[in-house]
Amino acid sequence: MAVAIVTGSSGLIGSETVKFLHAQGLDVVGIDNNMRQYFFGADGSVEWNTKQLKLGLKNFSHMNVDIRDDSAISAIFKKYAKNIKLIVHAAAQPSHDWAAREPFTDFTVNANGTLVMLENTRLHAPEATFIFTSTNKVYGDTPNDLPLVEQELRWELDASHHYFAHGIDESMSIDQSKHSIFGASKLAADVMTQEYGRYFGMNTGTFRGGCLTGPAHSGAELHGFLAYLVKCAITGKPYTIFGYKGKQVRDNIHSHDLVQSFWHFHQAPQPGAVFNMGGSRHSNCSVLEAIDLIEELSGKRVEFELSEQNRSGDHIWWISDVSTFQKKYPKWSYKYNLRMIVKEIIEATEERHG
């Protein structure tokens, strides 16, 4: 009996991971206490997803457990022990703004919770693959120092810069920048995951995501801009763009494509690996470009206003260079481009909220 443990199992990446691993024949243990509802209110609740997973997947077990609860997590690991082959740690507090409201909660969830998962893996399933969903926010606001050029609908990197063709790679410094409280807590977890790989020889993979998205995203104002933007379009709710004239650029990767990268890593894992993982030049847009595309595909008008106040530590331009991963795992490739992603989110949002 091969077992996979997935934290944040009812969230966007967690639920996609659960369904994929279940389809591969693994028994999947999902850990999710719907703390997203505490963070973001009813918009953020993932209870609907929990119900779908429990009803639809025969070999899935849901555990309503807080990842900070070492005794409860330890009991799960002791139960399955050496049968555990893979841990995908996707649970997190994911918002810049929310983290500043409750820094202690943010840090204990993101950093301490990750440590609990790592240590229990080391004690009870040291041969398992451990995958951590990190974030590009570990680089802080250093990307904002790049030579950016303002265009009609987006900021773009100067074409002479070496990041222009493929995006930002893992060589960018994580020091001497403003990370946001959220970015700092994720950075602590990121470095600890690397350290468990390098110090203890565990097979750990850290995936520094751009904008992770897809139809299973419970988008809220403080997190999940593309899903929340679609929700606003479908429901007629006004949307506020925070700073940078709405021209800030994000690369968007579908949850399916990210989970596929996890699986490729699991087939040939290594200790302390770090990868930037996002939509790259393949799938990216500014907020204004996203609004145009949503209006085209949905036939709905997006009512929005521009705020001059940007979110602290936020990126003006981010495109991930995924070539480090692609060189090591050349069989991995994208299935979804931006247009396909937005179309799927619109269809799922109309089904839930239309």
N, C-alpha and C positions, 0 to 999 in steps of 0.2 A: 504494500500500500504506500504509494508515493503521495506525500502531503505537501501542499503549498499554503503558506500563511500570507494573507494580504491585509494590511492595515488600511484604514480609510476605505473599506471594501464597498461602501455604498456611494462613494463619491465618483467623480468623473473617471479618473485613472484607475481607481480601485475596482470599480464595477466592470470596466472594460477588461481589466486583468483577470478578475474572477471568471468571467464568461469564457475568456480565451483559454485559461489554464484548465478549466473544467472540460472544455472541448478536447484538450490534449489528453484527457483521461486521469488527471490528478484529482484527488480529494482536496477540496479547497476550504480552508478555515478563514472566514472573514471576520475582522475585528473593526467594529464601528459603533460608536455610541451617539451618533447624530449630533456631535458637538458643533457641527456647522450651523445648526439651527440656533445654538447659543451665540455663535459669532454674528450671524447675519439675519436672524429672525426667520419668519415663515418662508421667505424667498429662498433661503439657503438650505432648508430642510431636505434631507435625503431619504426620509422615511418611505416615500413612494418607491425608491429604487431598492431599498431593503426588501420590501414586500415582493417586488418583481423577482428578485434573485432567489428568495426563499421558495416562491411558488414554482419557478421555472427550472431550477437546477437540483437534480437528485442528490448529487454528492457535494453539496455545499452546506456548511454549518456556519450560522451567524452567531457571533459572540458580542453582546452589548457590554464592552469592556473599554475602560479608559487606558490608553497606552502608557500613561504615567504610573499606573498601578502595578508595581513590580510583582507583587504576590499573585495577582490575577493573571498577568502575562506569563509568569513562571509556571503556573499550573497548566496553562495551555501548552507550553513547550515541553513540560514533563510528560504530559499525556501522549504526545505524538513523537517526541524525542528523535531518534535516528531516522524515523520515517520522513522527517521534514527535509525536503530537497531544495526548497526555494522559499525565500521570504521577499516579498515586495512591500516596502514600507512607503506607503503613499499618504498616510494620515498627517495632517499638519494644520496649523493656523496659517492661512495663506494671504492675509491682507496687510498692506502697508499701514493704512489708517487705523485699522482695528488694533494692531500691535501696540501703537502708541497710547491707546486707551488703557490697555491692561498688559504692560510689559512682562509682568511676572507670569501671567497665564500664557502669553505668547512663548516665552522662553522655556517654560516647563513642558509645554506641549511639543515644541519643535526640537529643542535640544535635549532635555531630560528624557522625553518620550523616545527619542532616537537611541539614546544611551541604554535605556531599558531593553529595547529590541535587540540592540547589538550584543549586550552582555548575555542575554538569554540565548541568543544564537550561539555565542561562544561556548557557553556552559552545556548546552543540550543538543545542539545541531551544528558543530563546528565545520562540518564538511559541506554544509548547505551553501547555496549562492544567496548573497544578501544584496538586494537592489534598493537604493535610496533615491527617491525623487527629490532632488535638490532644485535650485532655481538660478536663473541668470542674475538675480539680485545679490548673489555672493560677490559680484564684481563691483557692487556699490554704484555710485554715479560716475565712475571713471569713463564709461562710454560717452558721457556728455562732453568730455574734453576732446573728442574726435573732431576733425574739421568737417563740419556739417554745412550743407548748402540748402537754403530754403527754396522749395519749389511751390507750385500752385497748390497742390493738395498734400504734400508731404515734405518732411525733412529727408535729405539724402546725403550719404557720405561722399566726400570729394572723390572723384573717380581715380585720382592719382594715389590714393591711400591703399596700402596692401590688404586691408580688410574689405575693400570694395567688392571684389569679385565673388568672394565666398562668405563673408561675414566675419564675426568675431570668434577667434579660437581660444583654446584653454590657456594660452600664454599671457593673456591680459592679467594684470596684477589684481589681487584681491585686497591690497593694502591701501592706506592713505586715501580713503574716500568715505562718503556718507552712504551707508548701506540701508538706512531705515532700521527701526528696531526689528522688524520682520526679517530683513536681510541679514542682520547680525545673528539672530537666533538660528536661521537656516545655515549660515556659514559655520556656526559652531557644530551643528549636526553634520554638515558636509565634511569638515576636517576630521571629526571623530570617526566617521565612517571610513575615510581614507586610512586613519590611524589603525583601526581594527584590522584593516587589510594588510597594512605594511608591518605593523608590530606583531600581530598574532598570526599572520599568514592566512587570514580568512579571504575567501573570494568575494570581495565587495565591489560593487559597481555604483558610482555616483553619476546620476544623469541630471545635468544642469539645464532645466527646461526653459524654453521661451514661453510663449503663450500656449498652454495646453488647453485644448478645446474639443468639442464634439457634442452630439445630441443628448448625451446623458448628463450634461453639465447643469447643475442647479445654479444658474447665474444670479448674482446679487450685485448691488451697486458697488460694493467694496471689493468684489472679486469676480473674475470671469467676464471681461469686458465684452467679448464677442457674443456670448450666450445672453448676457444681460441686455445688450444692445438690440438683439433680435427680439427678446421678450418685450422690450419697450415698444418696438415697432408693431408687434402683433397685438399688444394690449392697449396701445395708444398712450402709454405712460411717457412723460417727458424724460429726456436723458441729458445729463450734465457732463460735458467734456472738461476735464480739469487740466488747464494749462496748455502751452505750446501750440495754441491756435488750432488744436485738433489735428495737427500734422505729425504728431508723434507716431513712429513706425514700430510695429510689432511683427515678429514672425509667428505664424500660427501652425501648430502641428496637431493633427487629428489624434485622438486617444488611441485609435487602432494602430496607427503607425508607430506611436511611442511604445505601446505594448509589444509590438512585433520586435522592436529593438531590444526590449528586455529579454525576449525569448532567445534571440540570437546570442546575446551575452551569456545567458544561462547555458547554452550549448558548449561554450568555450570560455568559461569565466577566468578571471585573473585577480590577484590581490591589489586593492587600492586603485582601481581604474577610475578615471574621471573623463566624462564626455560632455561637451556642449550638445544639446539636442533640442532642435526646434524646427520651424518650417523652412529655415534658410532662405536662399534666393528663390527656392521653389514655391514658397507660400508665405507671403507677407503683405502687409497693407498698413496705411495710416488709419486713424479713426475716421477721418472724412472719407477716405476711399471705401472703408467698410460700410459707412452709411449709404453711399451711392450704390454699392453692390446689394445691400439688403433691400433697399427700395426697388431696385430693378427686379430682383428675384421674388420678392414678396408682394409687390404691388401696393405696399403700405408706405406711408410717409413717416419718417422718423422725426419727431419733434425734439429738438435739442437746443441747448444753450451753451455758450462758451464761458467758462470761468477763467479768469486770468491767473488764478492760484493753482499751480501744479502741485501734485502730490510730492511730499518731501522724499528726495532720493530717487525719484522716478526717472526712467530713461527717456531721452528724446528720440533716440534711434537704437533699435536692437535687431540685429539679424544674426542668427547662430551659424557658425561654421561647423558643419557636422562631418567634415572630411576625416577627422581623427577616427571617429567610429566607423565610417564607411571603409576606410583602409583596412581596419582590423576585421570587419564583418562585411565583406563585399557583396554578400547575397541579400543584405537588407536594402530595401528601397521604399520610396513613398508610394502609397496607393492614392492618397487624397491630395488635391490641390485646393487653393483657397475657395474657388467657386463651388466645388463639391462639398466642402466643409460647411459653408454658409447655407447651401441648399438643404443639407441634412438637418442643420440646427433649426431652420425655418419650419421644416416639416414636423419635427419633433415638438417644437414649441406650439405650433398650431394645434397639434393633437392634445397637448396638455392644457393650453391656455386660450386657444382660439375661440 
